[in-house]
Amino acid sequence: MKTATLVVLLLFAFTTKSYFFGVANAANKPVLDIDGDELQAGVKYYVVSAIWGAGGGGLALGRTTDQKCPEIVVQRGSDMDNGTPVTFSNLDTNSDVVRLRTDLNIEFDPTRDKLCRTSTVWKVDNYDFSTGKWWLTTDGVKGNPGPNTLTSWFKIEKAGEIGYKFTFCPSVCESCTTLCSDIGRYGNDGQIRLALADSGWPFLFKKASSTIKQVVNTKQ
């Protein structure tokens, strides 16, 4: 009887260990761009819809009609428009590879006028009672993880076979209570805006440098 009990316990321990190893391994998988390359921190990418046509174009800086700054996170209406490039910054500054379900900052890298002096780092804005939404805006903080920067940390997760979605569920402060939500898109003020949602919108990542090379080649 003791032998049988020991075997059961060993099997349970092995299965449990294998399960958690599998979960951890899945979480540590690198995010891939449309070329199949690992997403790199500090490199410029366009974030484009994984659904072509009616799915819209790339993510970009936008402005509301009643507030010019800080700017907001919007999606372009045409799938021919790549939007504004972004760069990713990992919580783990020793790693150059962007991985699934890990905390990171997202920052637009635009050619920008001098109207706004705020940062272009994404953040979740205060709750908008008029629309019932937690909108994504800019003027977030890059780095400095802790309770004062919670709203500036995001994660990337798989969405279907080829797409990825953004989520907001920061783990940079163990003692903090925070929201955990997918990030979807909604129409507002004549624009397609990003906000916390029940289900995330699927996106793909396209190297900004690849697009530049394609433009140069067509002119030769």
Z-matrix of the N, CA and C atoms (Angstrom, degrees):
N
C 1 1.473
C 2 1.525 1 110.63
N 3 1.345 2 115.19 1 -43.37
C 4 1.463 3 119.16 2 179.17
C 5 1.516 4 110.94 3 -62.53
N 6 1.358 5 115.27 4 -38.80
C 7 1.460 6 119.49 5 179.97
C 8 1.519 7 111.06 6 -63.65
N 9 1.339 8 116.95 7 -43.17
C 10 1.463 9 121.55 8 179.79
C 11 1.524 10 110.91 9 -63.73
N 12 1.337 11 115.64 10 -40.78
C 13 1.464 12 119.72 11 179.16
C 14 1.516 13 111.24 12 -63.90
N 15 1.335 14 115.75 13 -40.99
C 16 1.462 15 120.80 14 179.90
C 17 1.522 16 110.69 15 -63.63
N 18 1.336 17 116.87 16 -40.35
C 19 1.465 18 121.22 17 179.76
C 20 1.525 19 110.64 18 -63.48
N 21 1.352 20 115.50 19 -42.96
C 22 1.463 21 120.57 20 179.67
C 23 1.523 22 110.41 21 -62.50
N 24 1.331 23 116.90 22 -44.08
C 25 1.461 24 121.17 23 179.87
C 26 1.523 25 111.58 24 -63.55
N 27 1.350 26 115.61 25 -40.48
C 28 1.459 27 119.24 26 178.97
C 29 1.528 28 111.40 27 -65.68
N 30 1.341 29 116.04 28 -40.75
C 31 1.454 30 120.12 29 178.06
C 32 1.521 31 111.28 30 -63.97
N 33 1.356 32 115.81 31 -40.87
C 34 1.458 33 120.46 32 179.23
C 35 1.526 34 110.76 33 -64.14
N 36 1.338 35 115.77 34 -43.15
C 37 1.461 36 120.18 35 -179.90
C 38 1.518 37 110.93 36 -64.09
N 39 1.343 38 116.58 37 -41.38
C 40 1.460 39 120.45 38 -179.51
C 41 1.522 40 110.75 39 -66.52
N 42 1.350 41 116.48 40 -43.66
C 43 1.472 42 120.79 41 -179.52
C 44 1.518 43 111.12 42 -64.10
N 45 1.334 44 115.90 43 -43.61
C 46 1.457 45 120.71 44 -179.92
C 47 1.517 46 111.01 45 -62.69
N 48 1.333 47 115.73 46 -44.63
C 49 1.458 48 120.71 47 179.70
C 50 1.522 49 110.60 48 -62.51
N 51 1.347 50 116.30 49 -41.44
C 52 1.454 51 120.96 50 -179.57
C 53 1.522 52 110.91 51 -65.28
N 54 1.353 53 115.71 52 -39.42
C 55 1.467 54 120.27 53 -179.36
C 56 1.526 55 110.31 54 -63.66
N 57 1.322 56 116.61 55 -50.46
C 58 1.461 57 119.35 56 -177.83
C 59 1.513 58 111.72 57 -67.69
N 60 1.336 59 117.02 58 -31.78
C 61 1.468 60 119.53 59 175.41
C 62 1.522 61 109.80 60 -65.12
N 63 1.347 62 116.00 61 -40.01
C 64 1.454 63 120.05 62 178.77
C 65 1.509 64 112.03 63 -64.39
N 66 1.343 65 117.42 64 -42.30
C 67 1.458 66 121.88 65 178.55
C 68 1.520 67 110.60 66 -63.47
N 69 1.336 68 116.19 67 -46.23
C 70 1.453 69 120.74 68 -179.63
C 71 1.522 70 110.71 69 -64.07
N 72 1.349 71 116.15 70 -39.55
C 73 1.454 72 120.17 71 -179.27
C 74 1.527 73 111.31 72 -65.76
N 75 1.355 74 115.97 73 -39.37
C 76 1.462 75 120.29 74 178.22
C 77 1.517 76 110.60 75 -64.79
N 78 1.333 77 115.97 76 -40.56
C 79 1.466 78 120.40 77 -179.25
C 80 1.520 79 111.44 78 -65.76
N 81 1.340 80 116.95 79 -29.21
C 82 1.459 81 120.73 80 -176.34
C 83 1.525 82 113.48 81 -89.87
N 84 1.322 83 117.42 82 2.15
C 85 1.461 84 119.38 83 179.49
C 86 1.520 85 110.26 84 -65.21
N 87 1.334 86 117.09 85 142.36
C 88 1.470 87 119.23 86 179.07
C 89 1.521 88 111.72 87 -71.51
N 90 1.319 89 116.03 88 149.05
C 91 1.457 90 121.87 89 171.25
C 92 1.529 91 107.13 90 -79.14
N 93 1.326 92 117.39 91 138.61
C 94 1.462 93 121.60 92 -176.95
C 95 1.526 94 111.06 93 -111.72
N 96 1.334 95 116.39 94 145.49
C 97 1.463 96 119.82 95 174.45
C 98 1.531 97 108.92 96 -87.19
N 99 1.338 98 117.83 97 -176.69
C 100 1.462 99 120.58 98 -174.57
C 101 1.529 100 112.50 99 -68.99
N 102 1.335 101 117.31 100 -13.99
C 103 1.466 102 121.32 101 176.00
C 104 1.521 103 112.28 102 -89.61
N 105 1.348 104 115.98 103 -2.23
C 106 1.461 105 119.80 104 -178.05
C 107 1.511 106 113.70 105 84.96
N 108 1.342 107 117.21 106 8.03
C 109 1.463 108 121.34 107 179.13
C 110 1.526 109 110.47 108 -90.78
N 111 1.316 110 116.04 109 151.97
C 112 1.459 111 120.82 110 178.34
C 113 1.524 112 110.86 111 -66.24
N 114 1.309 113 116.06 112 136.36
C 115 1.462 114 121.02 113 177.16
C 116 1.524 115 109.11 114 -66.93
N 117 1.339 116 116.52 115 132.86
C 118 1.451 117 121.77 116 -176.54
C 119 1.524 118 111.39 117 -111.32
N 120 1.316 119 116.55 118 134.52
C 121 1.467 120 121.02 119 175.41
C 122 1.521 121 109.22 120 -63.93
N 123 1.340 122 116.39 121 140.18
C 124 1.455 123 121.13 122 177.40
C 125 1.513 124 115.44 123 83.37
N 126 1.329 125 117.74 124 -4.49
C 127 1.464 126 122.27 125 178.77
C 128 1.529 127 108.84 126 -97.75
N 129 1.326 128 117.59 127 142.97
C 130 1.465 129 121.38 128 -177.37
C 131 1.533 130 111.09 129 -79.96
N 132 1.334 131 115.66 130 131.94
C 133 1.455 132 122.13 131 176.70
C 134 1.532 133 109.98 132 -134.01
N 135 1.315 134 115.21 133 148.51
C 136 1.452 135 120.47 134 166.07
C 137 1.528 136 107.71 135 -90.68
N 138 1.319 137 116.01 136 138.93
C 139 1.460 138 121.15 137 176.19
C 140 1.526 139 106.24 138 -104.77
N 141 1.332 140 116.82 139 107.74
C 142 1.466 141 121.70 140 -174.04
C 143 1.527 142 109.86 141 -116.16
N 144 1.310 143 115.73 142 155.66
C 145 1.458 144 120.92 143 -178.91
C 146 1.524 145 110.77 144 -64.52
N 147 1.333 146 115.94 145 138.81
C 148 1.466 147 120.62 146 175.51
C 149 1.524 148 110.98 147 -79.38
N 150 1.340 149 115.80 148 -10.21
C 151 1.465 150 121.36 149 176.91
C 152 1.523 151 106.95 150 -107.22
N 153 1.319 152 117.00 151 113.36
C 154 1.457 153 121.15 152 -175.19
C 155 1.517 154 111.25 153 -82.06
N 156 1.321 155 115.38 154 163.69
C 157 1.455 156 120.46 155 178.83
C 158 1.514 157 110.60 156 78.62
N 159 1.328 158 115.84 157 -110.01
C 160 1.470 159 121.47 158 -177.79
C 161 1.522 160 112.38 159 -67.07
N 162 1.337 161 117.27 160 -11.27
C 163 1.461 162 120.75 161 -178.85
C 164 1.511 163 113.75 162 -74.18
N 165 1.360 164 116.50 163 -9.92
C 166 1.456 165 119.42 164 178.04
C 167 1.516 166 112.89 165 88.62
N 168 1.336 167 114.70 166 -174.87
C 169 1.455 168 121.19 167 -175.73
C 170 1.515 169 113.47 168 -105.75
N 171 1.347 170 115.28 169 -143.62
C 172 1.455 171 120.82 170 -175.19
C 173 1.516 172 112.94 171 -88.48
N 174 1.323 173 115.47 172 166.58
C 175 1.463 174 121.55 173 178.41
C 176 1.528 175 109.58 174 -79.96
N 177 1.331 176 115.38 175 148.67
C 178 1.464 177 119.44 176 -174.01
C 179 1.521 178 110.39 177 -156.14
N 180 1.331 179 114.45 178 168.42
C 181 1.458 180 121.37 179 170.69
C 182 1.525 181 109.56 180 -73.23
N 183 1.325 182 116.38 181 139.20
C 184 1.452 183 120.91 182 175.54
C 185 1.512 184 110.06 183 -138.69
N 186 1.326 185 116.01 184 173.90
C 187 1.460 186 121.21 185 178.87
C 188 1.518 187 109.13 186 -137.91
N 189 1.306 188 116.60 187 141.85
C 190 1.451 189 120.41 188 173.90
C 191 1.523 190 109.25 189 -80.21
N 192 1.320 191 116.32 190 160.72
C 193 1.463 192 119.76 191 -177.06
C 194 1.528 193 112.52 192 -69.87
N 195 1.337 194 116.54 193 -27.58
C 196 1.465 195 118.91 194 -176.16
C 197 1.527 196 113.79 195 -103.75
N 198 1.351 197 117.03 196 0.13
C 199 1.468 198 119.46 197 -179.49
C 200 1.519 199 109.12 198 -151.20
N 201 1.315 200 116.40 199 112.52
C 202 1.455 201 120.92 200 -176.81
C 203 1.526 202 112.75 201 -79.57
N 204 1.322 203 117.04 202 -31.05
C 205 1.468 204 121.15 203 -178.89
C 206 1.534 205 109.53 204 -138.60
N 207 1.323 206 119.15 205 144.34
C 208 1.467 207 124.93 206 -5.43
C 209 1.532 208 111.39 207 -70.64
N 210 1.313 209 115.36 208 162.44
C 211 1.457 210 120.33 209 -179.36
C 212 1.526 211 111.38 210 -77.92
N 213 1.316 212 116.41 211 168.80
C 214 1.454 213 121.82 212 -175.49
C 215 1.528 214 110.33 213 -116.77
N 216 1.337 215 116.10 214 166.41
C 217 1.462 216 121.93 215 178.36
C 218 1.527 217 107.97 216 -97.18
N 219 1.332 218 116.36 217 117.24
C 220 1.459 219 121.14 218 -177.74
C 221 1.530 220 110.01 219 -126.39
N 222 1.326 221 114.64 220 168.13
C 223 1.462 222 120.82 221 173.56
C 224 1.521 223 108.66 222 -115.84
N 225 1.323 224 117.13 223 132.93
C 226 1.452 225 121.41 224 177.38
C 227 1.534 226 109.85 225 -66.47
N 228 1.314 227 115.66 226 149.29
C 229 1.453 228 119.93 227 -175.91
C 230 1.520 229 114.53 228 -77.19
N 231 1.332 230 117.62 229 -28.24
C 232 1.466 231 121.45 230 -176.09
C 233 1.523 232 111.29 231 -99.77
N 234 1.344 233 116.06 232 137.05
C 235 1.466 234 118.78 233 177.92
C 236 1.524 235 112.07 234 -74.51
N 237 1.333 236 117.17 235 -1.00
C 238 1.463 237 121.18 236 173.86
C 239 1.524 238 111.19 237 -89.10
N 240 1.319 239 116.86 238 -7.94
C 241 1.469 240 122.35 239 -178.14
C 242 1.525 241 108.71 240 -104.09
N 243 1.336 242 116.23 241 113.76
C 244 1.472 243 120.77 242 -178.26
C 245 1.531 244 113.14 243 -74.65
N 246 1.328 245 117.70 244 -15.98
C 247 1.454 246 120.70 245 -179.62
C 248 1.514 247 113.16 246 86.64
N 249 1.317 248 116.23 247 -147.45
C 250 1.468 249 123.73 248 -178.23
C 251 1.522 250 109.56 249 -108.97
N 252 1.339 251 119.05 250 133.32
C 253 1.473 252 119.79 251 179.62
C 254 1.534 253 111.80 252 -62.54
N 255 1.324 254 115.07 253 151.13
C 256 1.464 255 120.89 254 174.56
C 257 1.526 256 108.87 255 -125.17
N 258 1.315 257 115.48 256 159.67
C 259 1.462 258 121.83 257 168.96
C 260 1.521 259 108.49 258 -124.43
N 261 1.319 260 115.61 259 151.07
C 262 1.457 261 121.99 260 179.65
C 263 1.524 262 109.55 261 -111.21
N 264 1.329 263 115.78 262 141.54
C 265 1.469 264 121.64 263 177.07
C 266 1.522 265 108.47 264 -126.82
N 267 1.316 266 116.58 265 117.83
C 268 1.459 267 121.36 266 -178.22
C 269 1.522 268 112.31 267 -73.44
N 270 1.326 269 115.16 268 149.47
C 271 1.463 270 120.21 269 169.45
C 272 1.525 271 109.39 270 -59.70
N 273 1.334 272 115.64 271 -43.35
C 274 1.460 273 121.47 272 175.57
C 275 1.523 274 108.37 273 -81.92
N 276 1.304 275 116.78 274 97.29
C 277 1.468 276 121.29 275 -175.74
C 278 1.528 277 112.74 276 -70.45
N 279 1.339 278 116.84 277 -9.56
C 280 1.460 279 120.04 278 178.09
C 281 1.522 280 112.22 279 -84.05
N 282 1.347 281 116.71 280 -8.38
C 283 1.460 282 121.16 281 -178.76
C 284 1.525 283 110.00 282 -110.04
N 285 1.329 284 116.33 283 131.75
C 286 1.462 285 121.42 284 177.97
C 287 1.521 286 112.45 285 -93.41
N 288 1.334 287 117.13 286 -11.44
C 289 1.462 288 121.82 287 -176.93
C 290 1.525 289 109.89 288 -94.54
N 291 1.335 290 116.28 289 130.97
C 292 1.461 291 121.32 290 176.18
C 293 1.524 292 108.42 291 -83.73
N 294 1.329 293 116.54 292 124.92
C 295 1.463 294 121.20 293 -175.18
C 296 1.529 295 111.45 294 -118.33
N 297 1.334 296 114.85 295 158.74
C 298 1.451 297 121.40 296 -179.90
C 299 1.526 298 111.44 297 -61.18
N 300 1.325 299 115.56 298 142.98
C 301 1.471 300 123.78 299 171.20
C 302 1.529 301 113.61 300 58.03
N 303 1.316 302 116.58 301 30.02
C 304 1.460 303 120.15 302 176.12
C 305 1.525 304 109.05 303 -115.61
N 306 1.318 305 116.37 304 146.65
C 307 1.465 306 121.35 305 -177.48
C 308 1.525 307 111.07 306 -67.29
N 309 1.328 308 115.32 307 136.37
C 310 1.460 309 120.39 308 178.15
C 311 1.521 310 110.46 309 -154.57
N 312 1.316 311 114.76 310 159.35
C 313 1.465 312 122.01 311 171.56
C 314 1.523 313 108.71 312 -100.08
N 315 1.329 314 116.22 313 149.62
C 316 1.459 315 122.27 314 177.92
C 317 1.522 316 107.68 315 -124.16
N 318 1.316 317 115.84 316 131.08
C 319 1.467 318 120.09 317 -174.76
C 320 1.522 319 110.43 318 -135.07
N 321 1.325 320 116.90 319 128.29
C 322 1.463 321 120.20 320 172.53
C 323 1.525 322 109.17 321 -69.13
N 324 1.334 323 115.29 322 145.40
C 325 1.464 324 121.26 323 177.50
C 326 1.526 325 107.92 324 -122.52
N 327 1.335 326 116.75 325 74.10
C 328 1.464 327 119.83 326 -170.93
C 329 1.529 328 113.96 327 -95.02
N 330 1.329 329 114.16 328 162.04
C 331 1.459 330 120.11 329 160.95
C 332 1.522 331 104.47 330 -84.47
N 333 1.312 332 117.41 331 112.62
C 334 1.460 333 120.92 332 -161.85
C 335 1.529 334 112.07 333 -126.48
N 336 1.333 335 115.18 334 142.58
C 337 1.453 336 118.71 335 173.89
C 338 1.532 337 109.93 336 -75.78
N 339 1.314 338 117.08 337 178.33
C 340 1.461 339 121.31 338 -176.01
C 341 1.526 340 112.99 339 -94.99
N 342 1.340 341 115.95 340 13.66
C 343 1.455 342 118.87 341 -178.19
C 344 1.523 343 111.43 342 -66.68
N 345 1.330 344 116.70 343 -39.02
C 346 1.470 345 121.03 344 -178.82
C 347 1.527 346 110.48 345 -109.79
N 348 1.299 347 115.92 346 132.79
C 349 1.461 348 121.94 347 175.93
C 350 1.525 349 111.03 348 -105.01
N 351 1.334 350 116.12 349 1.78
C 352 1.464 351 120.45 350 -178.89
C 353 1.525 352 110.28 351 -76.17
N 354 1.333 353 117.15 352 163.98
C 355 1.459 354 120.96 353 178.99
C 356 1.532 355 109.44 354 -73.17
N 357 1.324 356 115.92 355 161.65
C 358 1.468 357 120.64 356 177.48
C 359 1.532 358 111.34 357 -104.81
N 360 1.333 359 116.68 358 19.01
C 361 1.465 360 122.17 359 176.64
C 362 1.527 361 108.78 360 -76.37
N 363 1.332 362 116.33 361 133.35
C 364 1.461 363 120.43 362 -179.99
C 365 1.527 364 111.21 363 -66.02
N 366 1.330 365 114.75 364 149.63
C 367 1.460 366 120.47 365 170.52
C 368 1.522 367 108.85 366 -155.23
N 369 1.328 368 116.43 367 161.83
C 370 1.458 369 122.03 368 173.11
C 371 1.521 370 107.38 369 -88.99
N 372 1.323 371 116.12 370 123.27
C 373 1.456 372 120.79 371 -177.44
C 374 1.531 373 110.32 372 -79.59
N 375 1.322 374 115.68 373 171.27
C 376 1.461 375 121.00 374 175.95
C 377 1.535 376 110.34 375 -61.18
N 378 1.301 377 116.20 376 155.55
C 379 1.458 378 121.84 377 -178.47
C 380 1.524 379 110.69 378 -59.86
N 381 1.336 380 115.62 379 130.27
C 382 1.461 381 121.98 380 179.55
C 383 1.529 382 108.46 381 -96.31
N 384 1.312 383 116.49 382 102.96
C 385 1.460 384 120.57 383 -176.52
C 386 1.524 385 111.80 384 -66.78
N 387 1.321 386 118.09 385 -27.56
C 388 1.461 387 120.50 386 -177.71
C 389 1.522 388 112.34 387 -69.99
N 390 1.326 389 117.01 388 -29.01
C 391 1.470 390 121.07 389 -179.24
C 392 1.528 391 112.80 390 -114.11
N 393 1.333 392 116.51 391 -12.93
C 394 1.457 393 119.95 392 -177.44
C 395 1.512 394 112.87 393 71.56
N 396 1.333 395 116.49 394 31.21
C 397 1.469 396 120.37 395 -175.02
C 398 1.528 397 111.59 396 -128.13
N 399 1.341 398 113.54 397 151.90
C 400 1.467 399 122.22 398 167.27
C 401 1.524 400 105.88 399 -101.48
N 402 1.327 401 118.29 400 95.70
C 403 1.449 402 122.29 401 -175.50
C 404 1.531 403 112.10 402 -78.82
N 405 1.334 404 115.93 403 152.84
C 406 1.459 405 121.03 404 171.27
C 407 1.527 406 108.87 405 -91.10
N 408 1.320 407 115.36 406 127.57
C 409 1.451 408 121.43 407 177.73
C 410 1.529 409 108.27 408 -127.10
N 411 1.319 410 116.24 409 -168.21
C 412 1.465 411 121.05 410 174.53
C 413 1.527 412 109.00 411 -113.80
N 414 1.318 413 115.92 412 -165.20
C 415 1.470 414 123.39 413 -174.43
C 416 1.520 415 111.77 414 74.44
N 417 1.344 416 115.58 415 29.53
C 418 1.455 417 120.39 416 173.60
C 419 1.521 418 111.18 417 -80.54
N 420 1.328 419 115.52 418 -176.44
C 421 1.474 420 122.26 419 -177.75
C 422 1.524 421 108.79 420 -116.55
N 423 1.313 422 116.28 421 130.05
C 424 1.463 423 120.56 422 176.71
C 425 1.523 424 109.93 423 -91.84
N 426 1.339 425 115.78 424 129.40
C 427 1.458 426 120.66 425 -179.47
C 428 1.518 427 112.29 426 76.78
N 429 1.341 428 115.85 427 -158.82
C 430 1.463 429 122.47 428 178.87
C 431 1.529 430 112.25 429 51.88
N 432 1.339 431 118.83 430 55.17
C 433 1.466 432 121.50 431 -176.46
C 434 1.527 433 112.07 432 -61.91
N 435 1.322 434 115.66 433 138.23
C 436 1.458 435 120.92 434 179.82
C 437 1.507 436 110.79 435 160.40
N 438 1.317 437 117.64 436 -174.27
C 439 1.474 438 121.46 437 -175.55
C 440 1.522 439 114.04 438 -62.13
N 441 1.331 440 117.64 439 -27.38
C 442 1.460 441 119.99 440 -177.35
C 443 1.531 442 113.79 441 -81.87
N 444 1.329 443 116.44 442 -9.89
C 445 1.470 444 119.52 443 -178.33
C 446 1.528 445 112.31 444 -122.36
N 447 1.315 446 117.80 445 15.75
C 448 1.472 447 121.67 446 -175.82
C 449 1.525 448 112.72 447 -52.63
N 450 1.324 449 116.62 448 -40.99
C 451 1.464 450 120.12 449 -173.61
C 452 1.521 451 113.43 450 -71.25
N 453 1.330 452 117.81 451 -6.22
C 454 1.466 453 121.31 452 -177.36
C 455 1.529 454 113.69 453 -101.57
N 456 1.331 455 117.04 454 5.40
C 457 1.465 456 119.88 455 -175.81
C 458 1.523 457 110.96 456 -109.74
N 459 1.331 458 116.10 457 131.66
C 460 1.460 459 122.10 458 -177.78
C 461 1.529 460 109.79 459 -131.13
N 462 1.326 461 115.31 460 171.27
C 463 1.458 462 121.35 461 176.41
C 464 1.523 463 109.18 462 -136.16
N 465 1.325 464 115.58 463 160.60
C 466 1.462 465 122.38 464 176.43
C 467 1.524 466 108.37 465 -116.87
N 468 1.340 467 116.12 466 133.46
C 469 1.463 468 121.29 467 177.85
C 470 1.518 469 109.29 468 -132.25
N 471 1.319 470 115.96 469 162.15
C 472 1.457 471 120.62 470 178.25
C 473 1.519 472 109.88 471 -68.78
N 474 1.340 473 115.26 472 146.66
C 475 1.461 474 122.23 473 174.77
C 476 1.525 475 107.17 474 -138.90
N 477 1.306 476 116.78 475 93.79
C 478 1.459 477 120.95 476 -176.18
C 479 1.514 478 111.91 477 82.39
N 480 1.323 479 115.35 478 -163.25
C 481 1.461 480 120.56 479 -175.13
C 482 1.522 481 113.03 480 -73.13
N 483 1.340 482 117.01 481 -40.24
C 484 1.467 483 119.20 482 -174.45
C 485 1.524 484 113.70 483 -119.54
N 486 1.328 485 117.23 484 -17.41
C 487 1.453 486 120.07 485 -173.90
C 488 1.524 487 113.83 486 -89.88
N 489 1.333 488 114.33 487 168.91
C 490 1.461 489 122.60 488 176.10
C 491 1.528 490 108.62 489 -133.04
N 492 1.314 491 115.61 490 153.52
C 493 1.464 492 120.21 491 175.81
C 494 1.520 493 109.20 492 -127.12
N 495 1.313 494 115.29 493 154.72
C 496 1.461 495 121.54 494 174.40
C 497 1.524 496 108.79 495 -92.08
N 498 1.322 497 115.25 496 143.09
C 499 1.457 498 120.54 497 175.04
C 500 1.523 499 109.52 498 -130.78
N 501 1.325 500 114.10 499 156.87
C 502 1.460 501 120.21 500 175.01
C 503 1.521 502 107.55 501 -119.41
N 504 1.311 503 116.14 502 107.52
C 505 1.463 504 122.13 503 177.92
C 506 1.526 505 107.12 504 -160.74
N 507 1.331 506 117.08 505 66.94
C 508 1.466 507 120.94 506 -171.47
C 509 1.529 508 112.97 507 -63.55
N 510 1.319 509 114.73 508 140.10
C 511 1.471 510 121.00 509 177.48
C 512 1.520 511 110.27 510 -122.46
N 513 1.343 512 115.93 511 34.97
C 514 1.464 513 121.11 512 -178.15
C 515 1.530 514 111.94 513 -93.71
N 516 1.333 515 116.07 514 -0.42
C 517 1.469 516 120.22 515 179.79
C 518 1.521 517 108.42 516 -144.76
N 519 1.336 518 117.33 517 104.18
C 520 1.457 519 121.80 518 -175.13
C 521 1.529 520 112.89 519 -65.73
N 522 1.312 521 117.77 520 -29.29
C 523 1.460 522 120.84 521 -176.86
C 524 1.526 523 113.29 522 -89.80
N 525 1.337 524 117.13 523 -1.11
C 526 1.464 525 120.75 524 -175.52
C 527 1.525 526 111.82 525 -93.69
N 528 1.306 527 116.64 526 147.77
C 529 1.454 528 123.47 527 170.85
C 530 1.517 529 108.11 528 -101.19
N 531 1.330 530 116.82 529 127.31
C 532 1.460 531 119.42 530 -174.73
C 533 1.514 532 110.93 531 -141.82
N 534 1.311 533 116.18 532 165.01
C 535 1.453 534 122.13 533 175.22
C 536 1.520 535 109.87 534 -73.09
N 537 1.333 536 115.88 535 153.64
C 538 1.458 537 121.86 536 171.21
C 539 1.522 538 107.15 537 -132.90
N 540 1.317 539 116.47 538 119.35
C 541 1.461 540 119.32 539 -172.98
C 542 1.523 541 111.15 540 -157.60
N 543 1.342 542 115.38 541 152.79
C 544 1.459 543 120.53 542 167.29
C 545 1.524 544 109.03 543 -71.77
N 546 1.327 545 115.05 544 168.33
C 547 1.461 546 120.32 545 176.38
C 548 1.527 547 108.07 546 -119.74
N 549 1.329 548 115.13 547 119.97
C 550 1.454 549 121.37 548 -179.54
C 551 1.514 550 111.08 549 -117.52
N 552 1.310 551 116.80 550 -162.19
C 553 1.459 552 120.95 551 -177.53
C 554 1.529 553 110.28 552 -133.40
N 555 1.335 554 115.00 553 146.68
C 556 1.463 555 121.68 554 -178.21
C 557 1.526 556 108.85 555 -143.27
N 558 1.312 557 115.93 556 149.35
C 559 1.452 558 120.94 557 173.64
C 560 1.519 559 110.24 558 -79.08
N 561 1.341 560 116.43 559 132.82
C 562 1.455 561 121.17 560 179.19
C 563 1.528 562 109.37 561 -160.74
N 564 1.314 563 116.73 562 132.56
C 565 1.465 564 121.75 563 175.43
C 566 1.529 565 111.32 564 57.47
N 567 1.336 566 116.29 565 35.79
C 568 1.454 567 120.70 566 179.45
C 569 1.517 568 114.72 567 74.30
N 570 1.339 569 117.72 568 13.26
C 571 1.460 570 121.82 569 -178.22
C 572 1.527 571 109.97 570 -132.40
N 573 1.323 572 115.36 571 163.03
C 574 1.471 573 120.84 572 172.31
C 575 1.518 574 106.79 573 -96.87
N 576 1.335 575 115.93 574 113.17
C 577 1.464 576 120.71 575 -175.71
C 578 1.525 577 111.31 576 -110.59
N 579 1.326 578 115.72 577 155.00
C 580 1.463 579 121.21 578 175.25
C 581 1.518 580 109.91 579 -95.13
N 582 1.338 581 115.13 580 142.03
C 583 1.462 582 121.59 581 -179.34
C 584 1.514 583 108.96 582 -156.95
N 585 1.328 584 116.53 583 165.43
C 586 1.458 585 120.68 584 174.25
C 587 1.527 586 108.62 585 -61.97
N 588 1.342 587 115.92 586 140.78
C 589 1.459 588 120.03 587 -173.19
C 590 1.526 589 110.46 588 -150.77
N 591 1.334 590 115.68 589 166.28
C 592 1.462 591 120.98 590 177.26
C 593 1.522 592 111.62 591 -70.40
N 594 1.332 593 116.73 592 -31.03
C 595 1.465 594 120.54 593 178.19
C 596 1.524 595 109.38 594 -137.80
N 597 1.312 596 116.09 595 143.41
C 598 1.455 597 121.15 596 -175.43
C 599 1.525 598 112.63 597 -86.98
N 600 1.329 599 116.01 598 153.95
C 601 1.460 600 121.98 599 175.39
C 602 1.532 601 108.87 600 -89.14
N 603 1.349 602 118.44 601 137.36
C 604 1.469 603 120.02 602 -177.54
C 605 1.524 604 113.02 603 -80.99
N 606 1.311 605 115.30 604 135.59
C 607 1.469 606 121.51 605 179.61
C 608 1.526 607 110.48 606 -129.66
N 609 1.330 608 114.83 607 164.16
C 610 1.453 609 123.32 608 173.06
C 611 1.524 610 108.35 609 -126.16
N 612 1.326 611 115.78 610 161.18
C 613 1.461 612 121.03 611 -177.59
C 614 1.527 613 109.66 612 -117.07
N 615 1.316 614 115.29 613 125.46
C 616 1.465 615 121.92 614 -176.89
C 617 1.533 616 108.88 615 -121.09
N 618 1.328 617 116.62 616 126.35
C 619 1.461 618 119.99 617 179.06
C 620 1.533 619 110.19 618 -58.05
N 621 1.326 620 117.02 619 129.05
C 622 1.466 621 120.25 620 176.93
C 623 1.518 622 110.78 621 -65.48
N 624 1.330 623 117.60 622 -33.15
C 625 1.468 624 121.88 623 -179.44
C 626 1.520 625 110.79 624 -66.01
N 627 1.345 626 117.90 625 -33.76
C 628 1.466 627 121.28 626 179.38
C 629 1.513 628 110.50 627 -65.21
N 630 1.341 629 116.11 628 -39.49
C 631 1.456 630 120.44 629 179.32
C 632 1.522 631 110.90 630 -65.35
N 633 1.330 632 116.47 631 -40.23
C 634 1.467 633 121.16 632 178.51
C 635 1.526 634 110.34 633 -62.73
N 636 1.334 635 116.81 634 -42.37
C 637 1.459 636 120.83 635 -179.94
C 638 1.531 637 111.22 636 -63.18
N 639 1.361 638 116.64 637 -39.42
C 640 1.440 639 120.75 638 -179.92
C 641 1.528 640 110.75 639 -63.86
N 642 1.333 641 117.34 640 -40.12
C 643 1.457 642 121.97 641 179.49
C 644 1.519 643 109.78 642 -65.07
N 645 1.330 644 116.76 643 -44.17
C 646 1.473 645 121.20 644 -179.93
C 647 1.524 646 110.25 645 -62.56
N 648 1.343 647 117.31 646 -42.78
C 649 1.453 648 120.84 647 -178.01
C 650 1.520 649 112.71 648 -64.82
N 651 1.326 650 117.49 649 -34.72
C 652 1.467 651 120.57 650 -179.13
C 653 1.523 652 111.39 651 -70.79
N 654 1.334 653 117.08 652 -20.23
C 655 1.467 654 120.75 653 -178.67
C 656 1.528 655 111.50 654 -88.78
N 657 1.320 656 117.58 655 -12.73
C 658 1.459 657 120.55 656 -177.00
C 659 1.538 658 111.07 657 -80.56
